[in-house]
């Protein structure tokens, strides 16, 4: 199936044009044709070819992460707000020291140990759709799983997960600038900080292997302040949540949209892993991030002065025909299927990649084991996408599900 988009340009993406955001492939093709170039609409040099993206991501000395998420510009006093991500925006050697505090929780072997609990959560969520008459696969599945999983990994007590989720939503929306109520924002942040403080204090003298225990230990060793501990938790919450929700949503959209895919994966479940990589490649949940140039020099053969911003497109690198045969197509037997850049590359490559892959596999298995067919009720062209050219994914997927035991979960017919 050809998943190429309609003719759009970078300016359309920046203007948050829905057609462009849904399928930015054409804009990326134009960007790659031009190579590295300055784009006034983003006030940055655009880096879009696979080889150039890899070279930039691997060179943390020349290309700083200080403004990875773009505006607002980072000021020293922002460090004190309790919101600035601790890993994402720091450079080595500080970045490497901070990352080593939690690294061991996210190794593939450690993550594999979470599978039974994650499977249980997935089974409960999918079974909860049985007989429902108003299913939205984003609201009722893709948005619910990641927060439960990150709560587990952090070590948030089961009894608090719903409260934790409510805080997480409030904090995420206030960070995105959607919440205009400053007093409420401050109250939520204070409550959350107090709550995390209590959990950290509870762990004093009872070290465990969850993330909160590791962070608490680093605090006791004087490596992190209490405020930095809270920033760490908020970073993991947000980084692990929105991205994974978008990835699950995009994967379910592909399942409903690519003819025969659902049936093929049910017949050959060994292909689920390959499907996940193709979904990540074609629908990268983070399409691009910024880097800050620290010294004058060449980027992709083009002179770029120190102080400039680069906008680095993982999503375009993932569709570069120099690397991928039949690149607009979902191909389940690629030799280089996991070489995509959806999780980045180099020192800042996603710490949660194994966890995200596990969540994705387990939820797909839960669906394939229980469901006969998925019918999406909106065509691809009708699906609303998140209004962002950085984060990418459908925000609503109304669907009709037929369970294998023939229970139907579908919207109520008006
Ligand atoms: C499909 C889901 C996910 C995608 C597509 C994704 C994507 C990414 C990307 C592209 C980066 C690199 C940023 C850069 O180049 O500067 C990154 C970093 C990061 N991710 Fe993920 N991520 C996902 C899931 C997760 C999960 C589940 C967690 C945590 C539990 C997580 C935590 C982080 C953190 C903390 C960083 C910063 C790492 C650093 O700067 O050293 N992510 N992610």
Boltz pocket constraint, residues with backbone or C-beta under 6 A from the ligand:
constraints:
  - pocket:
      binder: B
      contacts: [[A, 57], [A, 65], [A, 68], [A, 87], [A, 88], [A, 89], [A, 90], [A, 99], [A, 150], [A, 235], [A, 236], [A, 239], [A, 240], [A, 241], [A, 243], [A, 244], [A, 247], [A, 284], [A, 285], [A, 286], [A, 289], [A, 290], [A, 314], [A, 341], [A, 342], [A, 343], [A, 344], [A, 345], [A, 347], [A, 348], [A, 349], [A, 350], [A, 351], [A, 352], [A, 353], [A, 355], [A, 356]]
      max_distance: 6.0
